[in-house]
């Protein structure tokens, strides 16, 4: 019980200290199927533009979404949207979305996905369009998706 309280307190604190990031819902996801309403990146240097993230440090990305479908088999993945292809984000953990959010999802019920990551020093510096997807693995057209710009700095 104490561990659950610490996890909830940490998540609430991260949400309170997070900076809202500018984001766009992906064209490949239908707003009637799923809507992303907020994206937070901690720490976010220069919020409102490309969030600056320092390599060699830890970051947390969380977002609020409302799926208009129920699923007990949610998957998630992060990509670099290069403009020509979606390239996997190196170092991303499990693709089981239930590791980072409440499952099963309930149609019409808002929920948050919280993900912490280490930004390895060997990642190339520069600006990147980050694409995040969450989908029902049984019916892949049930998709939530957004993009946000980040800048990896030394």
Residue frames as a rotation matrix with the C-alpha (Angstrom) as fourth column:
UNK 1
0.567 0.823 0.000 0.00
0.823 -0.567 0.000 0.00
0.000 0.000 -1.000 0.00
UNK 2
0.437 -0.485 -0.757 2.85
0.163 -0.785 0.597 2.39
-0.885 -0.385 -0.264 0.84
UNK 3
-0.633 -0.688 0.355 4.49
0.437 0.061 0.897 1.69
-0.639 0.723 0.262 -2.52
UNK 4
-0.088 0.703 0.706 1.25
0.979 -0.069 0.190 2.56
0.182 0.708 -0.682 -4.33
UNK 5
0.777 0.369 -0.510 1.06
0.514 -0.840 0.176 5.87
-0.363 -0.398 -0.842 -2.43
UNK 6
-0.069 -0.895 -0.440 4.65
0.106 -0.445 0.889 6.73
-0.992 0.015 0.125 -3.42
UNK 7
-0.669 -0.140 0.730 3.95
0.699 0.214 0.682 5.91
-0.252 0.967 -0.045 -7.09
UNK 8
0.322 0.879 0.351 0.76
0.926 -0.370 0.078 8.01
0.198 0.300 -0.933 -7.10
UNK 9
0.670 -0.137 -0.730 2.48
0.303 -0.846 0.438 10.92
-0.678 -0.515 -0.525 -5.33
UNK 10
-0.443 -0.897 -0.005 5.36
0.270 -0.138 0.953 10.79
-0.855 0.421 0.303 -7.82
UNK 11
-0.452 0.350 0.821 2.96
0.889 0.100 0.447 10.79
0.074 0.932 -0.356 -10.77
UNK 12
0.659 0.746 -0.099 0.98
0.752 -0.651 0.099 13.72
0.010 -0.140 -0.990 -9.32
UNK 13
0.369 -0.619 -0.693 4.15
0.172 -0.687 0.706 15.69
-0.913 -0.380 -0.147 -8.61
UNK 14
-0.658 -0.620 0.428 5.49
0.498 0.068 0.864 15.06
-0.565 0.782 0.264 -12.12
UNK 15
-0.033 0.743 0.669 2.18
0.966 -0.149 0.213 16.23
0.258 0.653 -0.712 -13.57
UNK 16
0.785 0.356 -0.507 2.18
0.530 -0.809 0.252 19.38
-0.321 -0.467 -0.824 -11.43
UNK 17
0.160 -0.834 -0.528 5.77
-0.019 -0.538 0.843 20.27
-0.987 -0.125 -0.102 -12.41
UNK 18
-0.273 -0.266 0.925 5.46
0.819 0.440 0.368 19.29
-0.504 0.858 0.098 -16.07
UNK 19
-0.536 0.085 -0.840 5.30
-0.371 -0.917 0.144 21.79
-0.758 0.389 0.523 -18.87
UNK 20
0.530 0.759 0.379 2.56
0.141 0.362 -0.921 21.46
-0.836 0.542 0.085 -21.45
UNK 21
-0.665 -0.738 0.117 4.07
0.163 0.010 0.987 20.73
-0.729 0.675 0.114 -24.82
UNK 22
-0.036 0.587 -0.809 2.68
-0.876 -0.409 -0.257 21.83
-0.482 0.699 0.528 -28.15
UNK 23
-0.714 -0.150 0.684 1.29
0.068 0.957 0.282 18.81
-0.696 0.248 -0.673 -30.01
UNK 24
-0.305 0.630 -0.715 -0.81
-0.952 -0.228 0.205 17.86
-0.034 0.743 0.669 -33.02
UNK 25
0.253 0.443 0.860 -3.09
-0.298 0.881 -0.367 14.84
-0.920 -0.163 0.355 -33.32
UNK 26
-0.763 -0.616 0.195 -1.84
-0.060 0.369 0.928 12.60
-0.644 0.696 -0.319 -36.15
UNK 27
-0.313 0.630 -0.710 -3.71
-0.945 -0.281 0.167 12.58
-0.094 0.724 0.684 -39.43
UNK 28
-0.623 0.009 -0.782 -3.73
-0.314 0.913 0.262 8.76
0.716 0.409 -0.566 -39.29
UNK 29
-0.817 0.406 -0.409 -5.86
0.570 0.472 -0.672 8.75
-0.080 -0.783 -0.617 -36.14
UNK 30
-0.275 0.844 0.460 -9.54
0.351 -0.358 0.866 9.68
0.895 0.400 -0.198 -36.19
UNK 31
-0.826 -0.035 0.562 -10.67
-0.424 -0.618 -0.662 12.12
0.371 -0.785 0.496 -33.46
UNK 32
0.231 0.968 0.097 -13.93
-0.874 0.163 0.457 10.16
0.427 -0.191 0.884 -33.25
UNK 33
0.511 -0.148 -0.847 -11.93
0.176 0.982 -0.065 7.04
0.841 -0.115 0.528 -32.32
UNK 34
0.308 -0.479 -0.822 -9.51
0.948 0.086 0.305 8.69
-0.076 -0.874 0.481 -29.88
UNK 35
0.701 -0.057 0.711 -8.61
0.132 -0.969 -0.208 12.20
0.700 0.239 -0.672 -28.85
UNK 36
-0.195 -0.798 -0.570 -5.35
0.946 0.001 -0.325 13.34
0.260 -0.603 0.754 -27.23
UNK 37
0.749 0.625 0.219 -6.08
0.530 -0.764 0.367 16.41
0.397 -0.159 -0.904 -25.07
UNK 38
0.817 -0.525 0.237 -2.75
-0.576 -0.733 0.362 17.30
-0.016 -0.433 -0.901 -23.41
UNK 39
0.591 -0.748 -0.303 0.93
0.530 0.643 -0.553 16.41
0.608 0.166 0.776 -23.60
UNK 40
0.899 -0.349 0.265 3.42
-0.433 -0.620 0.654 17.17
-0.064 -0.703 -0.708 -20.82
UNK 41
0.499 -0.827 -0.259 7.20
0.431 0.496 -0.754 16.83
0.752 0.265 0.604 -20.97
UNK 42
0.936 -0.223 0.272 9.40
-0.349 -0.478 0.806 17.15
-0.050 -0.850 -0.525 -17.89
UNK 43
-0.116 0.018 -0.993 11.76
0.286 -0.957 -0.051 18.90
-0.951 -0.290 0.106 -17.96
UNK 44
0.391 0.269 0.880 10.82
0.920 -0.093 -0.381 21.01
-0.021 0.959 -0.283 -20.94
UNK 45
-0.412 -0.546 -0.729 13.16
0.384 -0.830 0.405 23.86
-0.826 -0.114 0.552 -21.78
UNK 46
-0.902 0.093 -0.421 11.41
-0.374 -0.655 0.657 26.33
-0.215 0.750 0.626 -24.06
UNK 47
-0.484 0.790 0.376 7.79
0.586 0.612 -0.531 25.07
-0.649 -0.037 -0.760 -23.69
UNK 48
0.434 0.728 -0.532 5.42
-0.055 -0.567 -0.822 26.09
-0.899 0.386 -0.206 -26.44
UNK 49
0.350 -0.409 -0.842 8.04
-0.936 -0.124 -0.329 25.40
0.031 0.904 -0.427 -29.09
UNK 50
0.343 -0.340 -0.876 10.42
-0.093 0.915 -0.392 22.44
0.935 0.216 0.282 -29.33
UNK 51
0.961 -0.038 0.273 10.94
-0.270 0.068 0.960 21.10
-0.055 -0.997 0.055 -25.82
UNK 52
0.160 -0.975 -0.155 14.67
-0.686 0.003 -0.727 21.09
0.710 0.223 -0.669 -25.18
UNK 53
0.985 0.117 0.127 15.83
-0.172 0.725 0.667 17.87
-0.014 -0.678 0.735 -23.56
UNK 54
0.242 -0.968 0.066 19.38
-0.970 -0.240 0.035 17.43
-0.018 -0.073 -0.997 -22.33
UNK 55
0.486 -0.176 -0.856 21.15
-0.245 0.913 -0.327 14.25
0.839 0.369 0.401 -23.37
UNK 56
-0.562 -0.719 -0.408 22.44
0.130 0.411 -0.903 12.11
0.817 -0.560 -0.137 -20.50
UNK 57
-0.829 0.354 0.433 19.46
-0.547 -0.350 -0.760 13.00
-0.118 -0.867 0.484 -18.29
UNK 58
-0.722 0.678 0.139 16.06
0.654 0.734 -0.184 11.52
-0.227 -0.042 -0.973 -17.52
UNK 59
-0.829 0.556 -0.056 12.77
-0.543 -0.778 0.317 12.84
0.132 0.293 0.947 -18.87
UNK 60
-0.608 0.742 0.283 9.10
0.412 0.599 -0.687 12.07
-0.679 -0.301 -0.670 -18.39
UNK 61
-0.864 0.468 -0.184 6.48
-0.411 -0.448 0.794 12.30
0.289 0.762 0.580 -21.10
UNK 62
-0.675 0.731 0.098 2.84
0.465 0.524 -0.713 11.99
-0.573 -0.436 -0.694 -20.16
UNK 63
-0.891 0.446 -0.087 -0.32
-0.362 -0.583 0.727 12.62
0.274 0.679 0.681 -22.10
UNK 64
-0.457 0.849 0.265 -4.07
-0.218 0.183 -0.959 12.57
-0.862 -0.496 0.101 -21.58
UNK 65
-0.869 0.224 -0.440 -6.25
-0.420 0.136 0.897 10.75
0.261 0.965 -0.024 -24.08
UNK 66
-0.185 0.884 0.430 -9.83
-0.613 0.238 -0.753 9.58
-0.768 -0.403 0.498 -24.39
UNK 67
-0.991 -0.104 -0.085 -10.31
-0.132 0.640 0.757 6.39
-0.024 0.761 -0.648 -26.39
UNK 68
-0.119 0.992 -0.049 -13.82
-0.970 -0.126 -0.210 5.85
-0.214 0.022 0.976 -27.72
UNK 69
0.338 0.153 -0.929 -13.23
-0.391 0.921 0.010 2.11
0.856 0.359 0.371 -27.51
UNK 70
0.661 -0.142 0.737 -12.64
-0.681 0.298 0.668 -0.40
-0.315 -0.944 0.100 -24.76
UNK 71
0.507 -0.554 -0.660 -9.57
-0.292 0.610 -0.736 -2.61
0.811 0.566 0.148 -24.84
UNK 72
0.898 -0.308 0.313 -7.64
-0.225 0.291 0.930 -4.84
-0.378 -0.906 0.192 -22.49
UNK 73
0.383 -0.761 0.523 -4.83
0.800 0.557 0.224 -5.24
-0.462 0.332 0.822 -25.04
UNK 74
0.981 -0.035 -0.189 -3.37
-0.100 -0.934 -0.343 -1.75
-0.165 0.356 -0.920 -25.55
UNK 75
0.261 -0.935 0.241 -0.03
0.958 0.282 0.056 -1.36
-0.121 0.216 0.969 -27.29
UNK 76
0.923 -0.031 -0.382 2.16
-0.030 -1.000 0.009 1.75
-0.382 0.003 -0.924 -27.54
UNK 77
0.188 -0.926 0.327 5.27
0.956 0.249 0.156 2.88
-0.226 0.283 0.932 -29.33
UNK 78
0.577 -0.143 -0.804 7.29
-0.056 -0.989 0.136 6.03
-0.815 -0.033 -0.579 -29.92
UNK 79
0.393 -0.400 0.828 8.75
0.909 0.304 -0.285 6.93
-0.137 0.865 0.483 -33.32
UNK 80
-0.496 -0.451 -0.742 10.85
0.076 -0.874 0.480 9.65
-0.865 0.182 0.468 -34.93
UNK 81
0.634 0.694 0.341 8.62
0.494 -0.024 -0.869 11.05
-0.596 0.719 -0.358 -37.68
UNK 82
-0.383 -0.923 -0.042 11.30
0.490 -0.241 0.838 11.69
-0.783 0.301 0.544 -40.33
UNK 83
-0.135 0.402 -0.906 8.78
-0.661 -0.718 -0.220 12.95
-0.738 0.569 0.363 -42.89
UNK 84
-0.245 0.017 -0.969 9.27
-0.881 0.414 0.230 9.88
0.406 0.910 -0.087 -45.08
UNK 85
0.010 0.228 -0.974 8.95
0.141 0.964 0.227 7.06
0.990 -0.139 -0.023 -42.52
UNK 86
0.740 0.206 0.640 8.32
-0.611 -0.194 0.768 6.39
0.283 -0.959 -0.017 -38.85
UNK 87
-0.086 -0.863 -0.498 11.62
-0.173 0.505 -0.846 5.25
0.981 0.014 -0.193 -37.33
UNK 88
0.601 0.348 -0.719 11.56
0.561 0.456 0.690 3.44
0.568 -0.819 0.079 -33.96
UNK 89
0.576 -0.373 0.728 12.74
-0.647 -0.752 0.127 5.47
0.499 -0.544 -0.674 -30.97
UNK 90
-0.034 -0.688 -0.725 15.84
0.101 0.720 -0.687 3.67
0.994 -0.096 0.045 -29.73
UNK 91
-0.912 -0.411 -0.001 15.73
0.005 -0.009 -1.000 2.74
0.411 -0.912 0.010 -26.09
UNK 92
-0.150 0.928 0.341 11.94
-0.887 -0.279 0.368 2.71
0.437 -0.247 0.865 -25.75
UNK 93
-0.705 -0.130 0.697 10.81
-0.585 0.662 -0.469 0.14
-0.400 -0.738 -0.543 -23.20
UNK 94
-0.681 0.495 0.540 7.91
0.428 0.867 -0.256 -2.28
-0.595 0.057 -0.802 -23.37
UNK 95
-0.898 0.437 0.042 5.28
-0.178 -0.449 0.876 -1.89
0.402 0.779 0.481 -26.08
UNK 96
-0.284 0.804 -0.522 2.63
0.849 0.464 0.252 -3.01
0.445 -0.372 -0.815 -23.56
UNK 97
-0.331 0.196 0.923 0.74
-0.082 -0.980 0.179 0.24
0.940 -0.017 0.341 -22.90
UNK 98
0.718 0.668 -0.196 -0.73
0.095 0.185 0.978 -1.26
0.689 -0.721 0.070 -19.73
UNK 99
0.002 -0.823 -0.569 2.75
0.959 0.163 -0.233 -0.83
0.284 -0.545 0.789 -18.22
UNK 100
-0.881 -0.463 0.097 2.26
0.447 -0.882 -0.148 2.96
0.154 -0.087 0.984 -18.41
UNK 101
-0.621 0.745 0.245 -1.52
-0.688 -0.667 0.285 3.50
0.376 0.009 0.927 -18.17
UNK 102
-0.393 0.592 0.703 -4.66
-0.581 0.432 -0.689 1.98
-0.712 -0.680 0.174 -16.70
UNK 103
-0.652 0.254 -0.714 -6.02
-0.543 0.500 0.674 -1.13
0.528 0.828 -0.188 -18.38
UNK 104
-0.304 0.146 0.942 -8.46
0.944 0.179 0.277 -2.08
-0.128 0.973 -0.192 -19.58
UNK 105
-0.993 0.079 -0.084 -9.35
-0.095 -0.976 0.197 1.16
-0.066 0.204 0.977 -21.32
UNK 106
-0.281 0.959 0.013 -13.02
0.712 0.218 -0.667 2.12
-0.643 -0.179 -0.745 -21.13
UNK 107
-0.349 0.206 0.914 -14.77
0.836 -0.373 0.403 3.80
0.424 0.905 -0.042 -24.05
UNK 108
0.403 0.536 0.742 -15.26
0.303 -0.843 0.444 7.52
0.864 0.046 -0.502 -23.39
UNK 109
0.930 -0.105 -0.352 -13.18
0.336 -0.142 0.931 7.54
-0.148 -0.984 -0.097 -20.20
UNK 110
0.656 -0.728 0.197 -10.17
-0.493 -0.612 -0.619 9.89
0.571 0.309 -0.761 -20.11
UNK 111
0.873 -0.473 -0.118 -6.89
0.415 0.593 0.690 8.41
-0.256 -0.652 0.714 -18.98
UNK 112
0.650 -0.736 -0.188 -3.21
-0.749 -0.663 0.009 9.31
-0.131 0.135 -0.982 -18.83
UNK 113
0.815 -0.562 -0.141 -0.12
0.490 0.798 -0.352 7.51
0.310 0.218 0.925 -20.06
UNK 114
0.794 -0.589 0.147 3.10
-0.574 -0.649 0.500 8.25
-0.199 -0.481 -0.854 -18.15
UNK 115
0.823 -0.567 0.003 6.51
0.505 0.731 -0.458 7.23
0.258 0.379 0.889 -19.47
UNK 116
0.714 -0.689 -0.123 9.95
-0.426 -0.568 0.704 7.90
-0.555 -0.451 -0.699 -18.02
UNK 117
0.869 -0.453 0.201 13.07
0.454 0.564 -0.690 7.51
0.199 0.691 0.695 -20.14
UNK 118
0.287 -0.870 -0.400 16.79
0.259 -0.332 0.907 8.09
-0.922 -0.364 0.130 -20.09
UNK 119
0.984 -0.016 -0.175 18.13
-0.166 -0.408 -0.898 10.20
-0.057 0.913 -0.405 -22.94
UNK 120
0.563 -0.809 0.170 21.38
0.716 0.580 0.389 8.48
-0.414 -0.097 0.905 -23.79
UNK 121
0.242 -0.574 -0.782 24.37
-0.141 -0.818 0.557 10.76
-0.960 -0.025 -0.279 -24.43
UNK 122
-0.714 -0.598 0.364 25.02
0.214 0.309 0.927 9.02
-0.666 0.740 -0.093 -27.76
UNK 123
0.321 0.857 0.404 21.70
0.812 -0.029 -0.583 10.15
-0.488 0.515 -0.705 -29.25
UNK 124
-0.497 -0.526 0.690 22.34
0.822 -0.541 0.180 12.68
0.278 0.656 0.702 -32.03
UNK 125
-0.532 0.269 -0.803 21.68
0.315 -0.817 -0.483 16.31
-0.786 -0.510 0.349 -31.12
UNK 126
-0.975 0.193 0.114 19.06
0.023 -0.420 0.907 18.18
0.223 0.887 0.405 -33.13
UNK 127
-0.415 0.908 0.059 15.34
-0.811 -0.340 -0.477 18.83
-0.413 -0.246 0.877 -33.60
UNK 128
-0.986 0.136 -0.099 13.02
0.085 0.911 0.402 15.86
0.145 0.388 -0.910 -33.99
UNK 129
-0.154 0.984 0.086 9.32
-0.906 -0.176 0.385 15.30
0.394 -0.018 0.919 -34.49
UNK 130
-0.949 -0.109 0.295 8.30
-0.259 0.806 -0.533 12.67
-0.180 -0.582 -0.793 -31.95
UNK 131
-0.184 0.913 -0.365 5.27
-0.731 0.121 0.672 10.53
0.657 0.390 0.645 -32.87
UNK 132
-0.878 -0.032 0.477 3.52
-0.405 0.578 -0.708 8.57
-0.253 -0.815 -0.521 -30.14
UNK 133
-0.273 0.790 -0.549 0.92
-0.605 0.302 0.737 5.90
0.748 0.533 0.396 -30.87
UNK 134
-0.746 0.226 0.626 -1.42
-0.413 0.580 -0.702 3.90
-0.522 -0.782 -0.340 -28.63
UNK 135
-0.317 0.640 -0.700 -3.67
-0.839 0.155 0.522 1.29
0.442 0.752 0.488 -30.22
UNK 136
0.420 0.532 0.735 -5.89
-0.703 0.703 -0.107 -1.71
-0.574 -0.472 0.669 -29.58
UNK 137
-0.612 -0.791 -0.016 -3.76
-0.633 0.477 0.610 -4.68
-0.475 0.383 -0.792 -30.62
UNK 138
-0.431 0.536 0.726 -6.90
0.435 0.828 -0.353 -6.67
-0.791 0.163 -0.590 -31.53
UNK 139
0.568 0.593 0.571 -8.27
0.812 -0.290 -0.506 -3.93
-0.134 0.751 -0.646 -33.82
UNK 140
-0.330 -0.930 -0.159 -5.34
0.883 -0.364 0.297 -1.80
-0.334 -0.043 0.942 -34.99
UNK 141
-0.322 0.276 0.905 -7.58
0.547 -0.726 0.417 0.87
0.772 0.630 0.083 -36.55
UNK 142
0.860 0.482 -0.167 -8.49
0.391 -0.413 0.822 1.85
0.327 -0.773 -0.544 -32.98
UNK 143
-0.058 -0.996 0.062 -5.60
0.920 -0.077 -0.385 4.30
0.389 0.035 0.921 -32.71
UNK 144
0.922 0.091 -0.376 -4.58
0.246 -0.888 0.388 7.32
-0.298 -0.450 -0.841 -30.63
UNK 145
0.111 -0.920 0.377 -1.68
0.993 0.091 -0.071 9.31
0.031 0.382 0.924 -32.04
UNK 146
0.966 0.092 -0.241 0.04
0.101 -0.994 0.029 12.68
-0.237 -0.052 -0.970 -31.68
UNK 147
0.209 -0.942 0.264 3.26
0.814 0.018 -0.580 14.40
0.542 0.336 0.771 -32.68
UNK 148
0.962 -0.058 -0.268 5.34
0.112 -0.810 0.576 16.90
-0.250 -0.584 -0.772 -30.75
UNK 149
0.567 -0.804 0.178 8.65
0.036 -0.191 -0.981 18.58
0.823 0.563 -0.079 -31.48
UNK 150
0.887 -0.409 -0.216 11.65
0.252 0.036 0.967 18.04
-0.388 -0.912 0.135 -29.24
UNK 151
0.623 -0.782 0.037 15.23
-0.426 -0.378 -0.822 19.24
0.656 0.496 -0.569 -29.37
UNK 152
0.810 -0.455 -0.370 18.04
0.586 0.644 0.491 17.06
0.015 -0.615 0.788 -28.01
UNK 153
0.692 -0.574 0.438 20.83
-0.418 -0.813 -0.404 19.22
0.588 0.097 -0.803 -26.62
UNK 154
-0.070 -0.840 -0.538 24.26
0.295 0.498 -0.816 18.54
0.953 -0.216 0.213 -25.09
